[in-house]
Amino acid sequence: MPQAQVASLRDIRQMIEARRLYAKGIGLADAHLVASCLITPGTKLWTRDGRLRGVALVLGIDAGLP
C-alpha cells in the first residue's frame, strides 16, 4: 500500500503561515495530515471532522466523503 510522505515540523509551520491556517480550529496533528497530503501527489484526505474537512476542501485535498 502506498504511503504518504512525512512532512517535517518546519514544513508544517511554513504551510500554516503561507496558507493562513492559524485560527481555523485544527490542531498540529491535523495540520501534519494536511501537509503530508499536500506534499504527496494524488493524496486525498478522508475525514468526518468538520473543521479539518473545511480546510481540506479549500486546499483541494478533500476525498469527498458523504
N, C-alpha and C positions, 0 to 999 in steps of 0.2 A: 504494500500500500504506500502511495506517495506521502512524503512528509513535508510540512511547511518549513520554510527557513525560520530560524530563530533570530528575532530582532534583538540587538543589544540595547542596554538601557540608554545609551547615548542616542541611538536611532529613535527610540520611543520618545524621549524628551524632545528631540528635534521635530518629530512628527506632530506631537501635541502642540508645540509652538507654531509650526508652519501652517497647520490646518485648523488652528484655533479651537482645539478640542477641550480646553480647560473649561470648567463650569458647565459641562454637558451632562453631568450625572453618571459618568463612567469612571471606574477606578483604574488603578495601574494594571491589574490583571486583564481587564477588558481592553485597555489601550495596547497591551502587549499582543493580544489576539488580533486586534485591528492592524497593528504594524506588521505582524507576521503575514497576514493576508495580503497586505499591500506589496510586500517585497517578494512574495511567491506568486508568479504569474498564473492566472487562471483560478486562484483560490477564492472561494466564496465563504461567507460566514453564516452559519445557521444558529439562530438564537431566538428565544421567546422573550428575552429581556427587552422591554420597550425602548429604553434609552440607548442601549447598545445597538439595537436594530435601527433606530433612527440615525445613528452615526454611520452605520454600515450602508444604509440607503443613500445618504448624502455622498458617501465616498465611492459608491458603485460596487460594493463588495457583498451586498445582501444576497443570500441564496433564495429568498422568496418563499419562506415557509408560509403555509396558510394561516 
